[in-house]
Amino acid sequence: MATATKRATAAQRFWAKVEPRDRDACWLWRGAVSKSRRGAFWLDGRQVPAHRFAYELAEGALPAGMKVVQMCGETLCVRRDHLVARPVEDVDCVLRRGEEEAKA
């Protein structure tokens, strides 16, 4: 009799690609990386930001108009207590300001 093979859940696949560290250190994503150097996770045939998936695993669906920001500044960090939801307008404003400062 053939046994059915269990497929890993999305959460299991996700956590298999995370390198947890000690204390307050970032938990680094070790899977695919996007062009913007952010973690990329395949879910239901589409690519989603790894830090957003980590946030939604812990908190549920992200409300419309919100983005997940890595407060530690590490683009590959998926540690929940380093992630915060912010309004899109606030995040885009900060990103633009950072780009302008980098050009100066």
Backbone hydrogen bonds in HBPLUS format (Angstrom, degrees):
<---DONOR---> <-ACCEPTOR-->    atom                        ^
c    i                          cat <-CA-CA->   ^        H-A-AA   ^      H-
h    n   atom  resd res      DA  || num        DHA   H-A  angle D-A-AA Bond
n    s   type  num  typ     dist DA aas  dist angle  dist       angle   num
A0013-ARG N   A0009-THR O   2.97 MM   4  6.26 163.5  1.99 155.8 159.9     1
A0014-PHE N   A0010-ALA O   2.86 MM   4  6.04 156.7  1.92 148.9 155.9     2
A0015-TRP N   A0011-ALA O   2.92 MM   4  6.13 176.4  1.92 158.7 157.5     3
A0016-ALA N   A0012-GLN O   3.11 MM   4  6.15 140.5  2.28 141.2 150.9     4
A0017-LYS N   A0014-PHE O   2.90 MM   3  5.58 160.8  1.93 120.9 127.4     5
A0018-VAL N   A0015-TRP O   3.27 MM   3  5.16 162.1  2.31 109.6 108.3     6
A0030-ARG N   A0017-LYS O   2.64 MM  13  5.06 165.0  1.66 171.5 167.4     7
A0019-GLU N   A0028-LEU O   2.77 MM   9  5.10 165.5  1.79 152.5 157.7     8
A0028-LEU N   A0019-GLU O   3.18 MM   9  5.10 133.4  2.41 140.3 130.9     9
A0025-ALA N   A0022-ASP O   2.98 MM   3  5.82 154.2  2.04 151.1 155.1    10
A0078-VAL N   A0027-TRP O   2.86 MM  51  5.61 155.7  1.92 158.0 165.7    11
A0029-TRP N   A0076-LEU O   2.80 MM  47  5.22 149.2  1.89 143.4 153.6    12
A0040-ALA N   A0032-ALA O   2.85 MM   8  5.17 158.7  1.90 138.7 134.9    13
A0034-SER N   A0038-ARG O   2.77 MM   4  5.35 167.3  1.79 161.4 162.4    14
A0037-ARG N   A0034-SER O   2.93 MM   3  5.15 153.4  2.01 114.6 116.8    15
A0050-ALA N   A0039-GLY O   2.90 MM  11  4.82 170.2  1.91 114.6 117.6    16
A0041-PHE N   A0048-VAL O   2.83 MM   7  5.28 172.2  1.84 160.8 163.6    17
A0048-VAL N   A0041-PHE O   2.77 MM   7  5.28 164.9  1.79 150.4 155.1    18
A0043-LEU N   A0046-ARG O   2.75 MM   3  5.41 169.1  1.76 164.3 164.7    19
A0046-ARG N   A0043-LEU O   3.05 MM   3  5.41 154.1  2.12 112.1 120.1    20
A0052-ARG N   A0049-PRO O   3.13 MM   3  5.31 122.1  2.48  99.7 113.9    21
A0053-PHE N   A0049-PRO O   3.04 MM   4  6.39 159.7  2.08 154.8 160.6    22
A0054-ALA N   A0050-ALA O   2.97 MM   4  6.22 159.6  2.01 150.1 155.3    23
A0055-TYR N   A0051-HIS O   3.06 MM   4  6.24 157.9  2.12 141.4 147.1    24
A0056-GLU N   A0052-ARG O   2.87 MM   4  6.15 165.1  1.90 155.8 159.6    25
A0057-LEU N   A0053-PHE O   2.86 MM   4  6.05 143.4  1.99 148.2 158.1    26
A0058-ALA N   A0054-ALA O   3.36 MM   4  6.61 151.6  2.45 142.7 148.5    27
A0058-ALA N   A0055-TYR O   3.15 MM   3  5.40 122.8  2.49 100.1 113.2    28
A0059-GLU N   A0055-TYR O   2.83 MM   4  5.96 159.6  1.87 155.5 162.4    29
A0060-GLY N   A0056-GLU O   2.87 MM   4  4.48 146.4  1.98 119.0 125.1    30
A0088-VAL N   A0065-GLY O   2.86 MM  23  5.56 161.9  1.89 141.7 141.8    31
A0067-LYS N   A0086-ARG O   2.77 MM  19  5.42 158.2  1.81 159.4 166.3    32
A0086-ARG N   A0067-LYS O   2.81 MM  19  5.42 160.9  1.84 159.4 165.9    33
A0069-VAL N   A0084-VAL O   2.80 MM  15  5.39 166.5  1.82 156.4 160.1    34
A0084-VAL N   A0069-VAL O   3.01 MM  15  5.39 151.7  2.09 146.2 155.2    35
A0073-GLY N   A0070-GLN O   3.00 MM   3  5.56 157.2  2.06 115.6 122.6    36
A0071-MET N   A0082-HIS O   2.80 MM  11  5.47 145.1  1.92 165.9 172.3    37
A0077-CYS N   A0074-GLU O   3.15 MM   3  5.41 168.2  2.17 115.2 117.6    38
A0082-HIS N   A0079-ARG O   2.90 MM   3  5.45 160.0  1.94 121.7 127.4    39
A0083-LEU N   A0080-ARG O   3.02 MM   3  5.25 164.4  2.04 113.0 117.7    40
A0090-ASP N   A0087-PRO O   3.01 MM   3  5.45 121.0  2.37 109.8 123.4    41
A0091-VAL N   A0087-PRO O   3.18 MM   4  6.55 161.7  2.22 156.8 162.0    42
A0092-ASP N   A0088-VAL O   2.89 MM   4  6.06 173.8  1.89 165.2 166.4    43
A0093-CYS N   A0089-GLU O   3.04 MM   4  6.09 153.5  2.12 142.9 150.0    44
A0094-VAL N   A0090-ASP O   3.09 MM   4  6.31 160.6  2.13 148.6 153.1    45
A0095-LEU N   A0091-VAL O   2.94 MM   4  6.18 160.7  1.98 154.2 159.9    46
A0096-ARG N   A0092-ASP O   2.95 MM   4  6.11 162.4  1.98 147.9 152.4    47
A0097-ARG N   A0093-CYS O   2.99 MM   4  6.18 159.9  2.03 147.4 153.2    48
A0098-GLY N   A0094-VAL O   2.96 MM   4  6.18 157.1  2.01 148.5 154.5    49
A0099-GLU N   A0095-LEU O   2.98 MM   4  6.26 153.0  2.06 149.1 156.2    50
A0100-GLU N   A0096-ARG O   2.94 MM   4  6.21 157.6  1.99 151.6 157.5    51
A0101-GLU N   A0097-ARG O   2.96 MM   4  6.21 155.4  2.02 149.3 155.9    52
A0102-ALA N   A0098-GLY O   3.00 MM   4  6.16 147.4  2.11 140.7 149.5    53
A0103-LYS N   A0099-GLU O   3.13 MM   4  6.39 140.5  2.29 141.7 151.4    54
A0104-ALA N   A0100-GLU O   3.25 MM   4  6.47 135.0  2.47 139.0 150.0    55
